[in-house]
Amino acid sequence: MAESGLRERKKRSTRAEIEQCSLKLFVASGFAETTVDQIAEAADVSSRTVSRYFANKEQIVLDGLIAPELPDAIAEAPAELGPIAAVRAGVSRLYATHPDARARYTLIVRTPVLQNALFDSFRRSTEAFEEGIARRLDRRVDDPMVSTLAGAITGTLLSTFTTLVRSGATEFENYLVEVDRRLGQLDTLFQI
């Protein structure tokens, strides 16, 4: 049993090291210019080990984009908040202090192949929002109201991202502020 726990900790540690080294290399050298061999060397693992943890470089950037704590942050927001306000509070709390969020966002903004891959991560975002909202409202995840609300929130994130990229206002802080502003507008429409 203890050996299994040690093995799992080692896997998490290796995965995190690969992610950290990759992000540093991507930011310093460019996403397209960084090779898996360079990532492996920086993380002190083999190229094969990198490939066991991540199917491709895009996955390295996008897998950590959705904080696993997001459903908890939504569900555990102050009780007086409605579901959209709870999402706003959870997103603000998690991503303002998320250690890699700025680097991941900057890479996505600057890399068209990552922008295309981002759309799958929006599906995962929707699932995280559904889980947090369902728990918060004591409803099922497949409740149409829960999925509609989660879809509207995800649509807000996506439209904010595309608008800011088009306008050139691509700083991560701009994104957080604009997401919060737009979710506030959505909250007035979805008074639950």
Backbone as a printed PyTorch tensor [residue, N CA C, xyz], in Angstrom:
tensor([[[  0.8300,  -1.2050,   0.0000],
         [  0.0000,   0.0000,   0.0000],
         [  0.8670,   1.2590,   0.0000]],

        [[  1.8820,   1.3020,   0.8890],
         [  2.7650,   2.4650,   0.9610],
         [  3.5390,   2.6320,  -0.3340]],

        [[  3.9400,   1.4970,  -0.9510],
         [  4.6760,   1.5660,  -2.2080],
         [  3.8100,   2.1880,  -3.3040]],

        [[  2.5220,   1.8280,  -3.3230],
         [  1.5990,   2.3900,  -4.3090],
         [  1.4640,   3.8950,  -4.1160]],

        [[  1.3770,   4.3530,  -2.8700],
         [  1.2880,   5.7820,  -2.5900],
         [  2.5400,   6.5150,  -3.0220]],

        [[  3.6910,   5.9010,  -2.7840],
         [  4.9540,   6.4850,  -3.1990],
         [  5.0240,   6.5650,  -4.7230]],

        [[  4.5990,   5.5230,  -5.3890],
         [  4.6050,   5.4840,  -6.8470],
         [  3.7150,   6.6010,  -7.4200]],

        [[  2.5430,   6.7700,  -6.8400],
         [  1.6270,   7.8230,  -7.3170],
         [  2.2100,   9.2160,  -7.0850]],

        [[  2.8410,   9.4250,  -5.9430],
         [  3.4810,  10.7190,  -5.6710],
         [  4.6010,  10.9790,  -6.6600]],

        [[  5.3790,   9.9390,  -6.9700],
         [  6.4760,  10.0720,  -7.9390],
         [  5.9190,  10.4210,  -9.3290]],

        [[  4.8140,   9.7960,  -9.7170],
         [  4.1880,  10.0970, -11.0120],
         [  3.7150,  11.5520, -11.0580]],

        [[  3.0600,  11.9890,  -9.9860],
         [  2.5890,  13.3890,  -9.9320],
         [  3.7610,  14.3530,  -9.9880]],

        [[  4.8320,  14.0080,  -9.2780],
         [  6.0200,  14.8600,  -9.2560],
         [  6.6750,  14.9220, -10.6380]],

        [[  6.7930,  13.7890, -11.2990],
         [  7.3850,  13.7600, -12.6470],
         [  6.5360,  14.5560, -13.6180]],

        [[  5.2360,  14.3680, -13.5640],
         [  4.3170,  15.0970, -14.4520],
         [  4.4490,  16.6100, -14.2180]],

        [[  4.4690,  17.0100, -12.9600],
         [  4.5860,  18.4380, -12.6330],
         [  5.9170,  19.0030, -13.1130]],

        [[  6.9830,  18.2400, -12.9690],
         [  8.3040,  18.6950, -13.4160],
         [  8.3260,  18.8630, -14.9340]],

        [[  7.7300,  17.9220, -15.6460],
         [  7.6510,  18.0320, -17.1120],
         [  6.8590,  19.2820, -17.4930]],

        [[  5.7350,  19.5060, -16.8210],
         [  4.9250,  20.7000, -17.1100],
         [  5.7100,  21.9790, -16.8550]],

        [[  6.3430,  22.0670, -15.6920],
         [  7.0780,  23.2820, -15.3340],
         [  8.2170,  23.5660, -16.3080]],

        [[  8.9870,  22.5390, -16.6170],
         [ 10.1000,  22.7220, -17.5690],
         [  9.5810,  23.0960, -18.9460]],

        [[  8.5010,  22.4730, -19.3650],
         [  7.9120,  22.7760, -20.6730],
         [  7.4570,  24.2230, -20.7540]],

        [[  6.7310,  24.6680, -19.7480],
         [  6.2260,  26.0390, -19.7670],
         [  7.3780,  27.0370, -19.8240]],

        [[  8.4140,  26.7950, -19.0440],
         [  9.5770,  27.6930, -19.0750],
         [ 10.2100,  27.7230, -20.4590]],

        [[ 10.3720,  26.5520, -21.0680],
         [ 10.9600,  26.4880, -22.4100],
         [ 10.0480,  27.1360, -23.4510]],

        [[  8.7580,  26.8740, -23.3710],
         [  7.8170,  27.4530, -24.3360],
         [  7.8420,  28.9750, -24.2710]],

        [[  7.8510,  29.5130, -23.0620],
         [  7.8660,  30.9740, -22.8930],
         [  9.1960,  31.5490, -23.3850]],

        [[ 10.2980,  30.8900, -23.0510],
         [ 11.6220,  31.4150, -23.4110],
         [ 11.9470,  31.2380, -24.8890]],

        [[ 11.6000,  30.0920, -25.4650],
         [ 12.0410,  29.7720, -26.8200],
         [ 10.9300,  29.7630, -27.8550]],

        [[  9.6920,  29.7260, -27.4110],
         [  8.5670,  29.6310, -28.3280],
         [  8.0170,  28.2160, -28.3320]],

        [[  6.7140,  28.1040, -28.5010],
         [  6.0540,  26.8010, -28.4610],
         [  6.5310,  25.9120, -29.6070]],

        [[  6.4640,  26.4110, -30.8310],
         [  6.8280,  25.6090, -32.0020],
         [  8.3150,  25.2510, -32.0050]],

        [[  9.1310,  26.1410, -31.4800],
         [ 10.5820,  25.9500, -31.5170],
         [ 11.0830,  24.9500, -30.4670]],

        [[ 10.2960,  24.6970, -29.4480],
         [ 10.7060,  23.7890, -28.3740],
         [ 10.4000,  22.3460, -28.7690]],

        [[ 11.3850,  21.4790, -28.6330],
         [ 11.1990,  20.0670, -28.9810],
         [ 10.9540,  19.2240, -27.7280]],

        [[ 10.3820,  18.0550, -27.9510],
         [ 10.1680,  17.1160, -26.8480],
         [ 11.5100,  16.7020, -26.2480]],

        [[ 12.5330,  16.5640, -27.0840],
         [ 13.8620,  16.2240, -26.5640],
         [ 14.3820,  17.3000, -25.6130]],

        [[ 14.1560,  18.5720, -25.9410],
         [ 14.5780,  19.6660, -25.0580],
         [ 13.8080,  19.6240, -23.7370]],

        [[ 12.5210,  19.3300, -23.8300],
         [ 11.6950,  19.2220, -22.6160],
         [ 12.2180,  18.0910, -21.7440]],

        [[ 12.4760,  16.9460, -22.3550],
         [ 12.9730,  15.7870, -21.6120],
         [ 14.2950,  16.1030, -20.9180]],

        [[ 15.1920,  16.7520, -21.6460],
         [ 16.4870,  17.0970, -21.0530],
         [ 16.3140,  18.0420, -19.8640]],

        [[ 15.4630,  19.0580, -20.0250],
         [ 15.2520,  20.0220, -18.9420],
         [ 14.6090,  19.3670, -17.7180]],

        [[ 13.7200,  18.3890, -17.9580],
         [ 13.0260,  17.7130, -16.8540],
         [ 13.8060,  16.5150, -16.3180]],

        [[ 14.9440,  16.2350, -16.9310],
         [ 15.7930,  15.1180, -16.5330],
         [ 15.0500,  13.7790, -16.6230]],

        [[ 14.3350,  13.6100, -17.7570],
         [ 13.6470,  12.3570, -18.0570],
         [ 13.9100,  12.0310, -19.5250]],

        [[ 13.4640,  10.8840, -19.9700],
         [ 13.6240,  10.5240, -21.3780],
         [ 12.4810,  11.1230, -22.2010]],

        [[ 12.6880,  11.2260, -23.4950],
         [ 11.6260,  11.6900, -24.3930],
         [ 10.4230,  10.7540, -24.3170]],

        [[ 10.7150,   9.4730, -24.1580],
         [  9.6320,   8.4840, -24.0420],
         [  8.7910,   8.7520, -22.7830]],

        [[  9.4400,   9.1490, -21.7010],
         [  8.6970,   9.4640, -20.4750],
         [  7.7830,  10.6590, -20.7070]],

        [[  8.2720,  11.6880, -21.3910],
         [  7.4240,  12.8440, -21.7140],
         [  6.2010,  12.3720, -22.4840]],

        [[  6.4090,  11.5030, -23.4680],
         [  5.3080,  11.0140, -24.3010],
         [  4.3420,  10.1150, -23.5280]],

        [[  4.8060,   9.4590, -22.4860],
         [  3.8940,   8.6550, -21.6550],
         [  2.9480,   9.5500, -20.8590]],

        [[  3.4240,  10.7010, -20.4510],
         [  2.5970,  11.6070, -19.6570],
         [  1.7250,  12.5180, -20.5130]],

        [[  2.2090,  12.8820, -21.6850],
         [  1.4980,  13.8340, -22.5430],
         [  1.5420,  13.3540, -23.9900]],

        [[  0.3790,  13.3030, -24.6320],
         [  0.2990,  12.8320, -26.0190],
         [  1.0080,  13.7820, -26.9800]],

        [[  1.0220,  15.0720, -26.6390],
         [  1.6490,  16.0800, -27.5090],
         [  1.9380,  17.3370, -26.6920]],

        [[  2.6150,  18.2820, -27.3050],
         [  2.9760,  19.5240, -26.5930],
         [  1.7330,  20.3350, -26.2340]],

        [[  0.7190,  20.3080, -27.0890],
         [ -0.5080,  21.0500, -26.7970],
         [ -1.1130,  20.5970, -25.4800]],

        [[ -1.1060,  19.2830, -25.2580],
         [ -1.6820,  18.7440, -24.0290],
         [ -0.9360,  19.2480, -22.7950]],

        [[  0.3710,  19.4540, -22.9130],
         [  1.1500,  19.9550, -21.7730],
         [  0.6160,  21.3190, -21.3350]],

        [[  0.3180,  22.1760, -22.2960],
         [ -0.1640,  23.5190, -21.9720],
         [ -1.6150,  23.4780, -21.5010]],

        [[ -2.4590,  22.7380, -22.2000],
         [ -3.8940,  22.8110, -21.9470],
         [ -4.3640,  21.9610, -20.7750]],

        [[ -3.6690,  20.8650, -20.4570],
         [ -4.1360,  20.0080, -19.3600],
         [ -4.2140,  20.7380, -18.0310]],

        [[ -3.3040,  21.6270, -17.7720],
         [ -3.3030,  22.3330, -16.4970],
         [ -4.1420,  23.5950, -16.4920]],

        [[ -4.8240,  23.8640, -17.5960],
         [ -5.5910,  25.1050, -17.7090],
         [ -6.8080,  25.1130, -16.7860]],

        [[ -7.4590,  23.9720, -16.6490],
         [ -8.6370,  23.8840, -15.7880],
         [ -8.1770,  23.3680, -14.4250]],

        [[ -8.2390,  24.2080, -13.4360],
         [ -7.8100,  23.8190, -12.0900],
         [ -8.7400,  22.7280, -11.5630]],

        [[ -8.1870,  21.6210, -11.0800],
         [ -9.0340,  20.5530, -10.5580],
         [ -9.8940,  21.0030,  -9.3780]],

        [[ -9.4760,  22.0880,  -8.7350],
         [-10.2280,  22.6050,  -7.5780],
         [-11.4230,  23.4640,  -7.9820]],

        [[-11.6270,  23.7110,  -9.2870],
         [-12.6800,  24.6240,  -9.7270],
         [-14.0700,  24.2130,  -9.2430]],

        [[-14.5050,  22.9520,  -9.4050],
         [-15.8410,  22.6150,  -8.8890],
         [-15.9880,  22.8810,  -7.3900]],

        [[-14.9420,  22.5680,  -6.6050],
         [-14.9860,  22.8340,  -5.1670],
         [-15.0930,  24.3340,  -4.8930]],

        [[-14.3150,  25.1350,  -5.6290],
         [-14.3390,  26.5900,  -5.4200],
         [-15.7230,  27.1660,  -5.7050]],

        [[-16.4020,  26.6230,  -6.7000],
         [-17.7630,  27.0910,  -7.0190],
         [-18.7370,  26.6260,  -5.9360]],

        [[-18.6980,  25.3420,  -5.6280],
         [-19.6430,  24.7700,  -4.6650],
         [-19.4830,  25.3760,  -3.2710]],

        [[-18.2550,  25.7610,  -2.9050],
         [-17.9760,  26.2330,  -1.5570],
         [-17.9400,  27.7590,  -1.4230]],

        [[-18.3160,  28.4700,  -2.4820],
         [-18.3720,  29.9330,  -2.3980],
         [-19.4250,  30.3210,  -1.3560]],

        [[-19.3810,  31.5540,  -0.8510],
         [-20.3500,  31.9570,   0.1750],
         [-21.8030,  31.6460,  -0.2220]],

        [[-22.5540,  31.1680,   0.7510],
         [-23.9140,  30.6740,   0.5040],
         [-24.8410,  31.7310,  -0.0840]],

        [[-24.6030,  33.0000,   0.2240],
         [-25.5120,  34.0510,  -0.2550],
         [-25.3490,  34.3470,  -1.7500]],

        [[-24.3040,  33.8020,  -2.3680],
         [-24.0710,  34.0600,  -3.7920],
         [-24.9150,  33.1390,  -4.6570]],

        [[-25.4340,  33.6830,  -5.7430],
         [-26.1090,  32.8670,  -6.7390],
         [-25.0690,  32.0620,  -7.5140]],

        [[-25.5180,  31.1840,  -8.4060],
         [-24.5590,  30.3090,  -9.0810],
         [-23.5400,  31.0420,  -9.9530]],

        [[-23.9320,  32.0770, -10.6470],
         [-22.9670,  32.7940, -11.4920],
         [-22.0000,  33.5860, -10.6240]],

        [[-22.5040,  34.2110,  -9.5830],
         [-21.6190,  34.9240,  -8.6670],
         [-20.6430,  33.9500,  -8.0000]],

        [[-21.1060,  32.7280,  -7.7300],
         [-20.2150,  31.7150,  -7.1520],
         [-19.1290,  31.3280,  -8.1520]],

        [[-19.4790,  31.2270,  -9.4310],
         [-18.4750,  30.9490, -10.4680],
         [-17.4760,  32.0960, -10.5270]],

        [[-17.9800,  33.3280, -10.5150],
         [-17.0920,  34.4940, -10.5370],
         [-16.1150,  34.4480,  -9.3700]],

        [[-16.6340,  34.1700,  -8.1760],
         [-15.7870,  34.1240,  -6.9880],
         [-14.7580,  32.9920,  -7.0980]],

        [[-15.2000,  31.8320,  -7.5530],
         [-14.2890,  30.6980,  -7.6830],
         [-13.2030,  30.9470,  -8.7110]],

        [[-13.5810,  31.4720,  -9.8680],
         [-12.6100,  31.7550, -10.9290],
         [-11.6210,  32.8160, -10.4560]],

        [[-12.1310,  33.8790,  -9.8510],
         [-11.2400,  34.9470,  -9.3730],
         [-10.2580,  34.4320,  -8.3360]],

        [[-10.7570,  33.6650,  -7.3950],
         [ -9.9020,  33.1610,  -6.3120],
         [ -8.8390,  32.2080,  -6.8440]],

        [[ -9.2380,  31.3000,  -7.7190],
         [ -8.2870,  30.2950,  -8.2030],
         [ -7.2700,  30.8570,  -9.1790]],

        [[ -7.7370,  31.6110, -10.1630],
         [ -6.8460,  31.9680, -11.2600],
         [ -6.0180,  33.2180, -10.9980]],

        [[ -6.4070,  34.0200, -10.0520],
         [ -5.5630,  35.1700,  -9.7030],
         [ -4.2640,  34.6930,  -9.0490]],

        [[ -4.3200,  33.5210,  -8.4150],
         [ -3.1420,  33.0020,  -7.7270],
         [ -2.6140,  31.7110,  -8.3470]],

        [[ -3.2280,  31.2360,  -9.4030],
         [ -2.8020,  29.9840, -10.0450],
         [ -1.3870,  30.1660, -10.5790]],

        [[ -0.4530,  29.3170, -10.1700],
         [  0.9520,  29.5780, -10.4930],
         [  1.2910,  29.6070, -11.9860]],

        [[  0.5930,  28.8390, -12.7970],
         [  0.9410,  28.7550, -14.2130],
         [ -0.0790,  29.4190, -15.1340]],

        [[ -1.1440,  29.9560, -14.5960],
         [ -2.2350,  30.4580, -15.4350],
         [ -1.7600,  31.5230, -16.4230]],

        [[ -0.9760,  32.4640, -15.9580],
         [ -0.5010,  33.5470, -16.8310],
         [  0.3420,  32.9890, -17.9730]],

        [[  1.2650,  32.0890, -17.6850],
         [  2.1270,  31.5110, -18.7280],
         [  1.2940,  30.7240, -19.7340]],

        [[  0.3630,  29.9270, -19.2480],
         [ -0.4840,  29.1420, -20.1570],
         [ -1.3140,  30.0720, -21.0440]],

        [[ -1.9100,  31.0770, -20.4410],
         [ -2.7390,  32.0220, -21.1990],
         [ -1.8950,  32.7310, -22.2650]],

        [[ -0.7320,  33.2210, -21.8950],
         [  0.1460,  33.9220, -22.8340],
         [  0.5340,  33.0120, -23.9950]],

        [[  0.8710,  31.7790, -23.7040],
         [  1.2150,  30.8380, -24.7660],
         [  0.0460,  30.6180, -25.7260]],

        [[ -1.1420,  30.4710, -25.1800],
         [ -2.3200,  30.2420, -26.0260],
         [ -2.5910,  31.4530, -26.9010]],

        [[ -2.5120,  32.6370, -26.3190],
         [ -2.7730,  33.8620, -27.0720],
         [ -1.7980,  34.0010, -28.2440]],

        [[ -0.5650,  33.5780, -28.0440],
         [  0.4760,  33.7710, -29.0600],
         [  0.6300,  32.6020, -30.0330]],

        [[ -0.1030,  31.5020, -29.8190],
         [  0.1320,  30.2880, -30.6010],
         [ -1.1720,  29.7830, -31.2170]],

        [[ -1.3690,  29.9920, -32.5240],
         [ -2.6240,  29.5660, -33.1660],
         [ -2.9680,  28.0850, -32.9830]],

        [[ -1.9770,  27.1940, -33.0120],
         [ -2.2820,  25.7680, -32.8370],
         [ -2.8550,  25.5130, -31.4400]],

        [[ -2.3970,  26.2610, -30.4540],
         [ -2.9530,  26.1250, -29.1050],
         [ -4.3540,  26.7230, -29.0230]],

        [[ -4.6020,  27.7930, -29.7510],
         [ -5.9460,  28.3640, -29.7760],
         [ -6.9390,  27.3460, -30.3180]],

        [[ -6.5500,  26.6270, -31.3610],
         [ -7.4360,  25.5970, -31.9130],
         [ -7.6640,  24.4660, -30.9060]],

        [[ -6.6160,  24.0630, -30.2200],
         [ -6.7310,  22.9940, -29.2280],
         [ -7.5160,  23.4420, -27.9990]],

        [[ -7.5800,  24.7330, -27.7800],
         [ -8.2750,  25.2820, -26.6210],
         [ -9.7610,  24.9120, -26.6110]],

        [[-10.3450,  24.7510, -27.7610],
         [-11.7800,  24.4980, -27.8140],
         [-12.1600,  23.2030, -27.0880]],

        [[-11.3030,  22.1860, -27.1210],
         [-11.5850,  20.9780, -26.3650],
         [-11.5170,  21.2600, -24.8680]],

        [[-10.6330,  22.1510, -24.4650],
         [-10.5570,  22.4550, -23.0400],
         [-11.8030,  23.2160, -22.5760]],

        [[-12.4680,  23.9210, -23.4830],
         [-13.7260,  24.5680, -23.1020],
         [-14.7930,  23.5230, -22.7850]],

        [[-14.7470,  22.3820, -23.4460],
         [-15.6680,  21.2930, -23.0990],
         [-15.3940,  20.8490, -21.6630]],

        [[-14.1160,  20.6980, -21.3170],
         [-13.7670,  20.3020, -19.9470],
         [-14.1480,  21.3920, -18.9420]],

        [[-14.0240,  22.6600, -19.3430],
         [-14.4540,  23.7560, -18.4680],
         [-15.9420,  23.6380, -18.1770]],

        [[-16.7130,  23.3810, -19.2200],
         [-18.1620,  23.2520, -19.0560],
         [-18.4790,  22.1450, -18.0630]],

        [[-17.7750,  21.0230, -18.1590],
         [-18.0070,  19.9140, -17.2250],
         [-17.6600,  20.3210, -15.7920]],

        [[-16.5780,  21.0730, -15.6090],
         [-16.2100,  21.5290, -14.2600],
         [-17.2620,  22.4960, -13.7150]],

        [[-17.7470,  23.4080, -14.5740],
         [-18.8030,  24.3360, -14.1430],
         [-20.0730,  23.5630, -13.7990]],

        [[-20.4370,  22.5750, -14.6280],
         [-21.6400,  21.7780, -14.3460],
         [-21.5310,  21.0980, -12.9860]],

        [[-20.3720,  20.5060, -12.7090],
         [-20.2000,  19.8110, -11.4330],
         [-20.3280,  20.7670, -10.2530]],

        [[-19.6500,  21.9140, -10.3250],
         [-19.7070,  22.8750,  -9.2270],
         [-21.0970,  23.4640,  -9.0380]],

        [[-21.7550,  23.8150, -10.1420],
         [-23.1030,  24.3970, -10.0640],
         [-24.1000,  23.3670,  -9.5470]],

        [[-24.0090,  22.1270, -10.0340],
         [-24.9320,  21.0780,  -9.5840],
         [-24.7940,  20.8490,  -8.0850]],

        [[-23.5780,  20.7890,  -7.6110],
         [-23.3690,  20.5970,  -6.1720],
         [-23.9090,  21.7850,  -5.3950]],

        [[-23.6420,  22.9700,  -5.9040],
         [-24.0740,  24.1880,  -5.2140],
         [-25.5900,  24.2700,  -5.1220]],

        [[-26.2930,  23.8990,  -6.1940],
         [-27.7470,  23.9950,  -6.2410],
         [-28.4470,  22.6990,  -5.8280]],

        [[-27.6470,  21.7090,  -5.4470],
         [-28.1760,  20.4010,  -5.0810],
         [-29.0600,  19.8360,  -6.2000]],

        [[-28.4900,  19.8580,  -7.3950],
         [-29.1690,  19.3120,  -8.5710],
         [-28.2470,  18.3090,  -9.2420]],

        [[-28.8020,  17.5790, -10.1700],
         [-28.0030,  16.6180, -10.9320],
         [-27.1770,  17.3540, -11.9860]],

        [[-26.0380,  16.7890, -12.3240],
         [-25.1620,  17.3870, -13.3360],
         [-25.8620,  17.4500, -14.6920]],

        [[-26.7240,  16.4750, -14.9760],
         [-27.4040,  16.4510, -16.2740],
         [-28.7250,  17.2240, -16.2790]],

        [[-29.0000,  17.9670, -15.2140],
         [-30.1840,  18.8350, -15.1680],
         [-30.0480,  19.8890, -16.2640]],

        [[-31.0690,  20.0660, -17.1240],
         [-30.9530,  21.0360, -18.2270],
         [-30.6120,  22.4580, -17.7630]],

        [[-31.1320,  22.8760, -16.6160],
         [-30.8090,  24.2190, -16.1170],
         [-29.3220,  24.3210, -15.7880]],

        [[-28.7640,  23.2770, -15.1880],
         [-27.3440,  23.2640, -14.8270],
         [-26.4900,  23.3180, -16.0930]],

        [[-26.8030,  22.4800, -17.0800],
         [-25.9800,  22.4530, -18.2920],
         [-26.1470,  23.7270, -19.1120]],

        [[-27.3390,  24.3170, -19.1170],
         [-27.5410,  25.5820, -19.8320],
         [-26.7230,  26.6960, -19.1860]],

        [[-26.7690,  26.7670, -17.8800],
         [-26.0100,  27.7880, -17.1630],
         [-24.5070,  27.5870, -17.3670]],

        [[-24.0360,  26.3530, -17.2550],
         [-22.6140,  26.0720, -17.4670],
         [-22.2030,  26.4180, -18.8950]],

        [[-23.0530,  26.1090, -19.8700],
         [-22.7660,  26.4490, -21.2660],
         [-22.7020,  27.9490, -21.4880]],

        [[-23.5970,  28.6800, -20.8340],
         [-23.5830,  30.1480, -20.9620],
         [-22.2930,  30.7200, -20.3640]],

        [[-21.8470,  30.1700, -19.2560],
         [-20.6030,  30.6370, -18.6350],
         [-19.4100,  30.3160, -19.5410]],

        [[-19.3740,  29.1010, -20.0680],
         [-18.2870,  28.7320, -20.9760],
         [-18.3050,  29.6150, -22.2160]],

        [[-19.4880,  29.8870, -22.7560],
         [-19.6020,  30.7870, -23.9030],
         [-19.0740,  32.1720, -23.5850]],

        [[-19.3060,  32.6200, -22.3690],
         [-18.7870,  33.9190, -21.9370],
         [-17.2600,  33.9110, -21.9210]],

        [[-16.6750,  32.8420, -21.4050],
         [-15.2050,  32.7320, -21.3910],
         [-14.6500,  32.7280, -22.8130]],

        [[-15.2940,  31.9730, -23.6830],
         [-14.8250,  31.8710, -25.0650],
         [-14.9620,  33.1950, -25.8090]],

        [[-16.1040,  33.8440, -25.6730],
         [-16.2880,  35.1160, -26.3840],
         [-15.3410,  36.1870, -25.8500]],

        [[-15.0740,  36.1660, -24.5510],
         [-14.1210,  37.1120, -23.9830],
         [-12.7320,  36.8740, -24.5620]],

        [[-12.3250,  35.6180, -24.6060],
         [-11.0160,  35.2660, -25.1400],
         [-10.8720,  35.7320, -26.5920]],

        [[-11.8400,  35.3890, -27.4350],
         [-11.7230,  35.7420, -28.8590],
         [-11.7650,  37.2520, -29.0660]],

        [[-12.5780,  37.9610, -28.3070],
         [-12.6440,  39.4230, -28.4270],
         [-11.3120,  40.0600, -28.0460]],

        [[-10.7230,  39.6230, -26.9550],
         [ -9.4510,  40.2050, -26.5130],
         [ -8.3100,  39.8690, -27.4680]],

        [[ -8.2900,  38.6480, -27.9940],
         [ -7.2420,  38.2950, -28.9590],
         [ -7.3640,  39.1660, -30.2060]],

        [[ -8.5790,  39.3380, -30.6980],
         [ -8.7900,  40.1930, -31.8850],
         [ -8.3770,  41.6310, -31.6220]],

        [[ -8.6480,  42.1310, -30.4270],
         [ -8.3620,  43.5340, -30.1280],
         [ -6.8990,  43.7700, -29.7470]],

        [[ -6.1730,  42.6860, -29.4650],
         [ -4.7750,  42.8300, -29.0700],
         [ -4.5800,  43.0580, -27.5760]],

        [[ -5.6500,  43.0860, -26.8160],
         [ -5.5630,  43.2800, -25.3550],
         [ -5.3590,  41.9170, -24.7100]],

        [[ -4.1770,  41.3550, -24.8620],
         [ -3.9640,  39.9530, -24.5270],
         [ -3.2890,  39.7070, -23.1800]],

        [[ -3.1970,  40.6860, -22.3290],
         [ -2.6200,  40.4590, -21.0010],
         [ -3.5920,  39.6310, -20.1620]],

        [[ -3.0560,  38.7140, -19.3770],
         [ -3.8800,  37.8180, -18.5700],
         [ -4.7930,  38.5940, -17.6240]],

        [[ -4.2820,  39.6580, -17.0350],
         [ -5.0930,  40.4500, -16.1110],
         [ -6.3080,  41.0450, -16.8240]],

        [[ -6.1330,  41.4860, -18.0820],
         [ -7.2690,  41.9970, -18.8580],
         [ -8.3340,  40.9210, -18.9980]],

        [[ -7.8910,  39.6950, -19.2660],
         [ -8.8230,  38.5830, -19.4250],
         [ -9.6100,  38.3530, -18.1410]],

        [[ -8.9290,  38.2920, -16.9980],
         [ -9.6270,  38.0630, -15.7370],
         [-10.6370,  39.1640, -15.4410]],

        [[-10.2490,  40.4080, -15.6670],
         [-11.1470,  41.5370, -15.4060],
         [-12.3550,  41.4880, -16.3510]],

        [[-12.0920,  41.2290, -17.6190],
         [-13.1850,  41.2130, -18.5980],
         [-14.1080,  40.0160, -18.3870]],

        [[-13.5610,  38.8650, -18.0240],
         [-14.4090,  37.7060, -17.7150],
         [-15.3120,  38.0390, -16.5390]],

        [[-14.7480,  38.6340, -15.5060],
         [-15.5470,  38.9750, -14.3380],
         [-16.6460,  39.9740, -14.7020]],

        [[-16.3130,  40.9650, -15.5210],
         [-17.3130,  41.9600, -15.9360],
         [-18.4480,  41.3000, -16.7160]],

        [[-18.0880,  40.4390, -17.6570],
         [-19.1080,  39.7930, -18.4840],
         [-19.9330,  38.7830, -17.6910]],

        [[-19.3020,  38.0770, -16.7540],
         [-20.0790,  37.1750, -15.9140],
         [-21.0340,  37.9630, -15.0160]],

        [[-20.6380,  39.1530, -14.6260],
         [-21.5480,  40.0260, -13.8630],
         [-22.7770,  40.3850, -14.6990]],

        [[-22.5710,  40.6780, -15.9910],
         [-23.6970,  40.9490, -16.8900],
         [-24.5830,  39.7140, -17.0240]],

        [[-23.9470,  38.5490, -17.1710],
         [-24.7090,  37.3070, -17.2900],
         [-25.4970,  37.0350, -16.0120]],

        [[-24.9120,  37.3620, -14.8760],
         [-25.5700,  37.1360, -13.5840],
         [-26.8780,  37.9200, -13.4960]],

        [[-26.8970,  39.1410, -14.0390],
         [-28.1330,  39.9240, -13.9930],
         [-29.2210,  39.3130, -14.8770]],

        [[-28.8120,  38.5740, -15.8980],
         [-29.7870,  37.9180, -16.7780],
         [-30.3070,  36.6100, -16.1880]],

        [[-29.5000,  35.9300, -15.4020],
         [-29.8090,  34.5930, -14.8690],
         [-30.1000,  34.6450, -13.3850]],

        [[-30.8740,  35.5580, -12.9200],
         [-31.1580,  35.6190, -11.4750],
         [-31.9280,  34.3810, -11.0520]],

        [[-31.2120,  33.5040, -10.3160],
         [-31.8080,  32.2350,  -9.8770],
         [-31.9280,  32.2580,  -8.3660]]])
